[in-house]
Amino acid sequence: MTVNVAVNMDMNILIVDDYKTMLRIVHSLLTQLGFTNIHEATDGTTALSLLREKEFSLVISDWNMEPMTGLQLLREVRADDALKALPFIMVTAESKTENAVAAKQAGANNTIVKPFNAETLKSKIVAVVGQF
């Protein structure tokens, strides 16, 4: 039995990517989907600070970043008692199976392979946080 949970479109979402163009693309897709509180970080270290300062309902993070990768960020989030239940979607440019497996093992709720569109993003968010 599936239960449709209404998603709060005002929830705080943090997108993390060291590539500003990708931040703009994901921000735009989330806006198209109706989300209004979208925050950005250009690296894992900044993202972790933001996550510890403010309450977020979802993280969408790129895998390949410097100096802290998305996978390292995910591991830090899962190791933090205050953050460990936070829904986390990992974005990667590589469709390698081992990347998806590593992300899952580290605690990612879902993964998305670039490039992707609003529908793909919506389906991944629905799988993680519920219908909207």
C-alpha positions as CSV (number, residue, x, y, z in Angstrom):
1,M,0.0,0.0,0.0
2,T,1.4,3.4,-0.9
3,V,0.5,6.5,1.0
4,N,0.5,9.8,-0.8
5,V,2.1,12.4,1.4
6,A,1.6,16.0,0.4
7,V,4.9,17.7,-0.1
8,N,5.4,21.1,1.4
9,M,6.4,23.3,-1.6
10,D,7.8,25.8,0.9
11,M,10.3,23.3,2.4
12,N,13.9,24.3,2.4
13,I,15.9,22.5,-0.3
14,L,19.7,22.7,-0.5
15,I,21.3,22.2,-3.9
16,V,25.1,21.6,-3.9
17,D,27.3,21.9,-7.0
18,D,30.6,23.5,-7.6
19,Y,29.5,24.3,-11.2
20,K,27.4,27.4,-11.1
21,T,25.6,26.6,-14.4
22,M,24.4,23.3,-12.9
23,L,23.2,25.2,-9.8
24,R,21.2,27.5,-12.0
25,I,19.7,24.6,-14.0
26,V,18.6,22.6,-10.9
27,H,17.3,25.8,-9.3
28,S,15.3,26.5,-12.4
29,L,13.9,23.0,-12.5
30,L,12.9,23.1,-8.8
31,T,11.2,26.5,-9.4
32,Q,9.3,25.0,-12.4
33,L,8.1,22.2,-10.1
34,G,6.8,24.8,-7.7
35,F,9.4,24.9,-4.9
36,T,10.0,28.3,-3.4
37,N,12.8,28.0,-0.8
38,I,15.8,26.9,-2.7
39,H,19.3,27.4,-1.2
40,E,22.6,26.9,-2.9
41,A,26.1,25.9,-1.9
42,T,29.1,25.6,-4.2
43,D,31.0,23.0,-2.1
44,G,30.4,20.3,0.5
45,T,32.1,22.2,3.3
46,T,29.8,25.2,2.8
47,A,26.8,22.9,2.4
48,L,27.6,21.1,5.7
49,S,27.8,24.5,7.5
50,L,24.4,25.5,6.1
51,L,22.8,22.2,7.0
52,R,24.0,22.7,10.6
53,E,22.6,26.3,10.8
54,K,19.2,25.9,9.2
55,E,16.6,23.2,8.9
56,F,16.4,21.6,5.4
57,S,14.0,19.0,4.1
58,L,16.0,17.8,1.1
59,V,19.6,17.9,-0.2
60,I,20.4,17.5,-3.9
61,S,24.1,17.3,-4.3
62,D,26.6,16.8,-7.1
63,W,28.9,13.8,-6.7
64,N,32.1,15.3,-8.2
65,M,33.1,18.4,-6.3
66,E,36.3,19.8,-4.7
67,P,37.5,19.9,-2.0
68,M,34.7,17.8,-0.4
69,T,32.9,15.5,-2.8
70,G,29.2,14.8,-2.7
71,L,29.9,11.3,-1.3
72,Q,32.0,12.8,1.5
73,L,29.2,15.3,2.2
74,L,26.7,12.5,2.3
75,R,28.8,10.5,4.7
76,E,29.2,13.6,7.0
77,V,25.4,14.1,6.9
78,R,24.7,10.4,7.8
79,A,27.2,10.5,10.6
80,D,25.6,13.6,12.2
81,D,22.7,12.7,14.6
82,A,20.9,15.9,13.8
83,L,21.1,15.4,10.0
84,K,21.2,11.6,9.5
85,A,17.5,11.3,8.5
86,L,17.7,14.1,5.9
87,P,16.6,13.0,2.4
88,F,19.6,13.2,0.1
89,I,19.6,12.8,-3.7
90,M,23.0,12.4,-5.3
91,V,23.6,13.8,-8.8
92,T,26.3,12.3,-11.0
93,A,27.5,12.7,-14.6
94,E,28.5,9.1,-14.8
95,S,26.0,6.3,-15.1
96,K,28.4,3.8,-13.7
97,T,26.7,1.2,-11.6
98,E,29.4,1.3,-8.9
99,N,28.7,5.0,-8.3
100,A,25.0,4.3,-7.7
101,V,26.0,1.4,-5.4
102,A,28.5,3.5,-3.5
103,A,25.9,6.3,-3.1
104,K,23.3,3.9,-1.8
105,Q,25.8,2.3,0.6
106,A,26.7,5.7,1.9
107,G,23.0,6.4,2.5
108,A,21.7,8.3,-0.5
109,N,18.0,8.1,-0.8
110,N,18.2,8.3,-4.6
111,T,20.5,9.1,-7.5
112,I,20.1,11.1,-10.7
113,V,22.3,10.9,-13.8
114,K,23.0,14.1,-15.7
115,P,21.6,15.4,-17.9
116,F,18.0,15.3,-16.5
117,N,14.8,17.2,-16.9
118,A,12.1,18.5,-14.6
119,E,10.1,15.2,-14.9
120,T,13.0,13.1,-13.9
121,L,13.8,15.4,-11.0
122,K,10.2,15.3,-9.9
123,S,10.1,11.5,-9.9
124,K,13.2,11.3,-7.8
125,I,11.9,13.8,-5.3
126,V,8.5,12.0,-5.1
127,A,10.3,8.8,-4.4
128,V,12.2,10.4,-1.6
129,V,9.8,12.8,0.1
130,G,6.3,12.1,-1.4
131,Q,3.8,13.3,-3.9
132,F,3.3,16.9,-5.0
